[in-house]
Amino acid sequence: MWVSGNLRDAEHFIFKTDSIMKVIHFYAPKRGALAVFHIGKLLLFITGFVAGGFHVQAQCPGSGVTLSSQSEVNSFASDYPGCTILPVSLTISGSDITNLNGLSVLNEFDINTTASLRIESNPVLTNLSGLSGLSFIPGGLTIFDNGALTNLNGLNNITSIGFEG
């Protein structure tokens, strides 16, 4: 069974069990309320703790990450599903890394950390476009020894590096 929807602003949920799919229309309850949906033998309770919507906990890394191959860059989103705000430092350093497109899911680093971004020793890295979603890096940015990199265009959306305050 899977559930799709959002209590905050959705007008419907989609429930799927085996091969049967139903769309349920409802009025979203106010925060803290209890919503109960009954579909055949399926009884689903939705309590106030999800009043902001169905939220799957992001699986971000718990300690600094070093991506040392193109394969590791490409699999970032599947290795850390839902992780869009990185709470730890990220180092990108690998002899076969040509692009950072696998990191396009990232929006920023956690403002409550000193996480930094290091892009170093990537001899065939040609662009940083995979980082275009980043807006903030609290700890610092280091870029060196990337011989094929000719511009920093993927970093255009960064508005702040280091603590604001």
N, C-alpha and C positions, 0 to 999 in steps of 0.2 A: 504494500500500500504506500502511496505517496500523497502528500498534501501540498498544494500550491496556493499561496494567497498572502494577504497582508491585512491585519486587523485595523491598521491606521487609516488606510485610504482605499482599500479594495471594496468592491461591491459584490464580489463573488469569490468562491473557492472552487478549486477543481480537486476532486477526490478520485483516485483510481485504485481499484482492487481487482487483481487478476486482469480480465479483459473488459471489465465494466467500467465506464467512465461517466461520472455525473458532474454537472456544474450546479453548485448550490448558490443561490442569490440570497443575500441577507443584508440587514442593516448592522453595521459594526457597533458592538456594545461600547459604552464608555469605559475608560480605564478602570481596572479592578473588577469589572463585571465578569460574569461567567457565561460563556456561550456554549450551548450544547447542540450538536448536530447528530441526528440519527439517520443513518442510511442503511436500510435493511437491518442486518444483524450488527452493523458497525455503529458503535456509539463513541463519539469523539467529544472530549471535554477540552475547552480552550479557556485557560484562566488568565487573570490579570497580569501575571508575570510575563506574558507575551503581548501585552497591550500595545507595544510599539511595533508589533508585527511578528511574523514568524521569523526568528533570527537563528540561523545556524552559527554556532560559535566558530569564528575564524580559527584556523589551525596555523597560526604563525609560529615561526621558530622561537625557541626559548633562549637561545644564545646566539652569538654572532655567526653569520653565515659566510662561507667562502664558496663561490661558484668558480670551479676551475676547468670547466669544459663547456662546449656549446650544448651538449646534452643536458647538463645540469641547469643551464640557463633556460633551455626550452621546457624543462619539466618543473620549473618553479611553481607555476599555478596548480599543477596537480599534486606536487609534494606538499604545498601549503594552501589547501583550498580555502577560499574566502579571505585570504590575507591580503588586504589592500593598504593597511597602515602598518608599516614594519616597525616592531618594537626593539629591534636589535641592529647592530652595525652590519653592513653588507660589503664584502670585498669581492670584486670580480677580477680574476686573474687566471688566464689560461691560454695556452699556445694555439688552441684551435677555435677560440671564440671570435666569431665574425660579426655577430649582431646581438642586441639585447632585447629582441622582440618578446621573448618569454617573460620579461619583467613588466610588460605593459599593464598588468593588473595592479601595479603599485601606484598609490596616490600620494603618499607621503610617509615620512617616518613619524613615529609617535612623539608628540611634542613634549611628553613627560620623561624623555630619555636623553641620553647624550649620543644616540646612535649616529654613526657616520657612514659615508659612502666612499669607498676606495675603488678606483678603476686603474689597475696597474698591470704592466707586463702582459699586454694582450697584443702581440705583434700583427695580427690580422684583423683586429676589430676596426671596422670601417665607419660605423656610425653609432650614435647614442639614442636613436629614435625610440627604442623600447622604454626609455626613461621619461618620455614626454608627459606622462601622467603625474610625475612628481612635482609637488609644490613647495615642500619644506624639508630641510635636512637640519636637525638640531645640533649635531655634533661637529660636522665639518665635511668638506669635500676635498678629495685628493685624486688627481688624475696625472699619471706619469707613465712613460715608457710604453706608449701605444702608437707605434710607428706608422700604422696605416690610417690612423684617425686624423682627419683633415679639418674637422670643425666640431663645435659643441652644441649643435642645433637641437639635440634631444633634451637639452637642459633648459630650454626657453621658458618653460612654465614655472621654474623655481623662483619664488619670490623672496625667500629668506634662507640663509645658511647660518647656523649658530643660533644661540638663544636669543629670543626677543625679550625685551624687557624693561 
